[in-house]
């Protein structure tokens, strides 16, 4: 993945099985994995991650759109905001949820 790529991800649950579909619609690829987890099934996250422990240098915001949980808009799920720290080099903070109830952005400061 490169800066500017548009990523789409969907997680669906069937019993204790969770299926993740992730696509880079810019490059035209899709990956799917199914994992089993015996859990309470009561939480979900819309997150940014950096496997190397350091977020890439991003010149603008990271945009999230179409965020839903159990078919409900993000705004209806009573979400908690959490900052993402880049090992002291900056912090990404979430914006207010958009008027569509499904979008927000993460801005570095």
C-alpha positions as CSV (number, residue, x, y, z in Angstrom):
1,X,0.0,0.0,0.0
2,X,1.1,3.5,-0.8
3,X,0.1,6.9,0.5
4,X,-3.0,7.9,-1.4
5,X,-4.3,4.4,-1.9
6,X,-8.0,3.9,-1.2
7,X,-8.5,1.0,1.2
8,X,-11.8,-0.8,1.8
9,X,-12.3,-3.2,4.7
10,X,-15.2,-5.2,5.9
11,X,-15.5,-7.6,8.9
12,X,-18.4,-10.0,9.1
13,X,-19.1,-12.4,12.0
14,X,-20.8,-15.7,11.8
15,X,-20.9,-17.4,15.2
16,X,-17.3,-17.4,16.4
17,X,-15.9,-16.9,12.9
18,X,-14.7,-13.4,11.8
19,X,-14.1,-12.8,8.1
20,X,-11.9,-9.8,7.1
21,X,-12.0,-8.6,3.5
22,X,-9.5,-5.8,2.7
23,X,-9.1,-4.3,-0.7
24,X,-6.8,-1.7,-2.2
25,X,-9.2,-0.3,-4.8
26,X,-6.4,1.9,-6.2
27,X,-4.3,-1.1,-7.1
28,X,-7.1,-3.6,-7.6
29,X,-6.3,-6.3,-5.1
30,X,-8.3,-8.0,-2.4
31,X,-7.2,-10.2,0.5
32,X,-9.5,-12.3,2.7
33,X,-8.9,-14.2,5.9
34,X,-11.3,-15.9,8.4
35,X,-10.3,-16.4,12.0
36,X,-12.1,-18.0,14.9
37,X,-12.5,-16.2,18.3
38,X,-14.6,-17.3,21.2
39,X,-15.4,-13.8,22.6
40,X,-18.3,-11.7,23.8
41,X,-18.6,-10.0,20.4
42,X,-19.3,-6.6,21.9
43,X,-16.7,-4.2,20.4
44,X,-15.3,-3.0,17.1
45,X,-12.7,-0.5,16.0
46,X,-12.0,1.8,13.1
47,X,-8.2,2.2,13.3
48,X,-5.0,3.2,11.7
49,X,-2.1,0.9,12.2
50,X,1.6,0.8,11.5
51,X,3.2,-2.6,11.7
52,X,6.7,-1.1,11.9
53,X,5.7,1.0,15.0
54,X,6.2,4.3,13.1
55,X,3.4,5.8,11.0
56,X,4.4,6.9,7.5
57,X,5.0,10.6,6.7
58,X,1.5,11.7,5.7
59,X,1.0,15.2,4.4
60,X,-2.8,15.3,4.9
61,X,-5.6,13.7,6.8
62,X,-6.5,10.0,6.8
63,X,-10.1,9.8,5.7
64,X,-12.6,7.2,6.9
65,X,-16.0,6.8,5.2
66,X,-18.9,4.4,5.3
67,X,-18.0,3.3,8.9
68,X,-20.8,1.1,10.2
69,X,-21.1,-1.5,13.0
70,X,-23.8,-4.1,12.9
71,X,-25.5,-2.1,10.1
72,X,-25.6,1.0,12.3
73,X,-23.8,4.3,11.5
74,X,-20.7,5.0,13.5
75,X,-22.4,8.0,15.2
76,X,-25.2,5.6,16.5
77,X,-22.7,3.3,18.2
78,X,-21.6,5.8,20.9
79,X,-17.9,5.6,19.8
80,X,-14.9,6.6,22.0
81,X,-12.1,8.8,20.4
82,X,-8.5,7.6,20.9
83,X,-5.4,9.3,19.6
84,X,-2.7,7.3,17.8
85,X,0.8,8.2,18.9
86,X,3.8,7.9,16.5
87,X,6.4,7.1,19.1
88,X,6.6,10.8,20.2
89,X,7.0,12.1,16.6
90,X,3.4,13.2,16.3
91,X,-0.1,12.3,17.2
92,X,-3.1,11.5,15.0
93,X,-6.4,12.7,16.5
94,X,-9.9,11.9,15.2
95,X,-12.2,14.6,14.0
96,X,-15.9,14.9,14.8
97,X,-18.1,12.5,13.0
98,X,-19.4,13.8,9.7
99,X,-23.0,14.8,9.1
100,X,-23.6,11.4,7.3
101,X,-22.9,9.6,10.7
102,X,-20.3,7.4,8.9
103,X,-17.2,9.5,8.3
104,X,-14.3,11.1,10.1
105,X,-10.7,11.9,9.6
106,X,-7.4,11.4,11.5
107,X,-5.1,14.5,11.5
108,X,-1.5,14.5,12.6
109,X,-0.4,17.2,14.9
